[in-house]
Structure formats: structure tokens, C-alpha cells
Amino acid sequence: MIGAGIGGAIMMAFGVSTAGVSGVFGLPMASNLFIFILAITIGVACSVGLQVLVRKPKPEKDEVTQNEDDLDFDITI
């Protein structure tokens, strides 16, 4: 959402208008195609960069095995 907001802010700052459609489908309707593509590219780069910074690291193999053992239970009828 942050990347989309940044891309939208860039488009608003440069006065790029579309017919209510963004992304690939908005390409033919953009008033300034270069700024439109640049804003989408910057927004995607911000989204990916924030995802890399914020995501949790993968747990080690031992932690996964320990968590699986903690959740192990039997159902008998």
C-alpha cells in the first residue's frame, strides 16, 4: 500500500491523469506515459524494498522440527 501511495503521489505531483484505471491497463489512457511508467516503477521498487526490509527471516530447521513436535496430537475414537 505504501508503494502504491508513493506511485500515486508522483502521478498527482506531475499531473498525470488516467481514466480511473492504473497499472498495465492504464497505459493507453495515461496523459503522460513516461511519468506514468516511472511512477509505477518507483512504487513497485518501494514495495519490494520495504518487503525485503520488513519480512521475518525463515526459521532454522531445528525450530521448525521443534514447533511440529509441539503441535503433534492424536485423535482416537
FENURWO-V340336 format. One record per residue. OMEGA is omega in whole degrees, -180 to 180 (* if undefined). Layout:
OMEGA
OMEGA
This chain:
180
178
178
178
179
177
178
178
178
179
178
-179
-179
176
178
179
175
179
178
-179
179
-179
-177
-178
180
-178
-178
-175
-178
-180
177
-172
-178
180
178
179
179
180
178
-180
179
178
178
179
177
179
-180
180
179
178
179
-179
-170
-173
179
175
178
178
178
-178
-178
-180
179
179
-180
179
177
178
180
-176
-178
176
-179
175
-180
180
*
